[in-house]
Amino acid sequence: MKTNIIEENANEMKIEFVDEDHTVPNLTKSILVDDDRVEITSYDIKHPDLSDPVLHVKVDEGSNPREVIKEVLNSSLKNLKELSKEIEDF
């Protein structure tokens, strides 16, 4: 998967998901919204055939958006791997 960082500052990031549909940005947004450090998370696709989705994440003062995104996604991956193992063990 290819991504581009469109914008980044101390509290916000905008990440473009190249050649993706709604699936990955929507899932990412849904995972991030549950973290207390995340103030805003949304994504937008200007036109489904002509543009790529852009995820917008704003974190609270003192948090680094890149680090928050990385931590939340890594934690979610860990949980999904545990779930996969549990299902395998049935």
Residue pairs with C-beta under 8 A, 6 or more apart in sequence:
1 17
1 18
1 20
1 24
2 17
2 18
2 19
3 15
3 16
3 17
3 18
4 15
4 16
4 18
5 13
5 14
5 15
5 16
6 14
6 15
6 16
6 54
7 13
7 14
8 14
8 65
8 66
10 64
11 58
11 59
11 60
11 61
11 63
11 65
12 56
12 57
12 58
12 59
12 65
13 55
13 56
13 57
13 65
13 66
13 69
14 54
14 55
14 56
14 57
15 54
15 55
15 57
16 52
16 53
16 54
16 55
17 24
17 25
17 52
17 53
17 54
17 55
18 52
19 52
20 52
20 53
21 48
21 53
22 43
22 45
22 53
24 53
25 43
25 53
25 54
25 55
26 43
28 43
28 55
28 69
28 73
29 41
29 42
29 43
29 55
31 72
31 73
31 76
32 38
32 41
32 57
32 68
32 69
32 72
33 41
35 68
35 72
37 59
37 60
37 63
37 68
38 57
38 58
38 59
38 60
38 68
38 72
39 58
39 59
39 60
40 56
40 57
40 58
41 55
41 56
41 57
41 58
42 55
42 56
43 53
43 54
43 55
43 56
44 53
44 54
44 56
45 51
45 52
45 53
45 54
57 65
57 68
57 69
58 65
59 65
59 68
